[in-house]
């Protein structure tokens, strides 16, 4: 195994220290630094950078940092510390930006639909809204019962006002969701490793068989595509950020290859 390199070591230390500070001091860092949708009142430009230093728990942290520990040193050894750090940052921030743009276009129609409903509330549009933007089973059942009653009393001002509150609450849930994790940068590292060392044999844990790096990268890429476009209920993984990190890495490595006369 290649010896720990300076930037990899510092990335590990920074991520672990932030997680410990967040845990022991109970600081709401996610409220300030996680990546929000651009039209959220909690959004700030620096979140495209800060989100990649936070994690949603110790297993999330361990998974990302383990990948940095395994694949990062060889890349840093080949590129040098400055280029490796540049690569890590560009992949992480780039993945955040791509995710943020996609998140904006995904959630903007929800915002527009909610605003249109508040301007013109009626039972039919309320039912369409709750069907289009389902929450958990318990909430969906409660909202369906309310919708049935709303149909029976479409002119009841109390029910109209309550329907507006429900729509606003659902919109708030969509807007206030956030994304954290170094996965965009990590998937960039994985892509780079597969491109630079495609035939390196990596030993899987389950099953314990050797597989070439390029096939592992291909598998992860295809899986993330599948997971993004067949998203199951309750899947909160930012698959698009993973794919964004891989795409940024691919573009960056190809660009550097064409500018091979430039060195850091």
C-alpha positions, 0 to 999 in steps of 0.5 A: 500500500502506498504511504500516506501523502500530505494532502490526503492526510490533511483531507482526512484530518479536516473532515474528521475534526469537523465531524468531531466538532459538530458531534461533541459541541452539537453545532448546527453546521449543517444549517449553515454550511450544507448545500441548499436549493438556490432559491431557498432563503437559507442558500448562500454561495459558499455552500458550493464549497462548504457542503463537501466538508460535512457528512450525514453521520459517521458511516457516511464520513467513513465511506468517503474518507476510506475511498480518499485513503485508498485511491488518493495517495497514488494520484497525489504521488503521480500528480504532486500535492498541488495538482491533486488538491486542485483536482479534489477541490474542482471535483467537489465544487463542480459536483456541487454546482452541477447538483445545484443547477439540477436541483434548481430546475427540479424544484422550481416547478414545485415552487411555481405550482405552490404559488399558483395554488395559493393564488387560486385554491381549489380541491382539484388542484390541491389533490393534484399537488399532493399526488405530484409531491408525495411525502411519507405514507402517514402524511400522504394518508392524512392529506388524502383524507383532508382532500376528500373532505375538501371536495365536499366543502370547496367553499369552506374558508377554513378548509381553503386556508388549511389547504394553503398551509399544507401546500406551503408546508410541502413546499418548505420540505422541498426547499429546505432539503440540503446536501452534504458530503465529499462524495462528489470529490470522492467519485472524481478520485475514483474516476481519475484512478480508473482513467490513469490506472485502468488495469490495476487489480483491486480486491473486492470485499464481497466477493473477495475477487480481483477486479480491474479498476476500469470495471469498478468505475464503469459499474459505479457510473452505471449504478449511479445513473440507474439509481438517479433515474429510478429513484426509490421512495426514501432514497436521499442519496445525491446520485447526481452529485456523484455523477457530477464528480465523475464528469468533472474529473473526466473533463479535467483529466482530458484537459490536462492531458491536452495541456501536458506541457503545463505542470504544477 
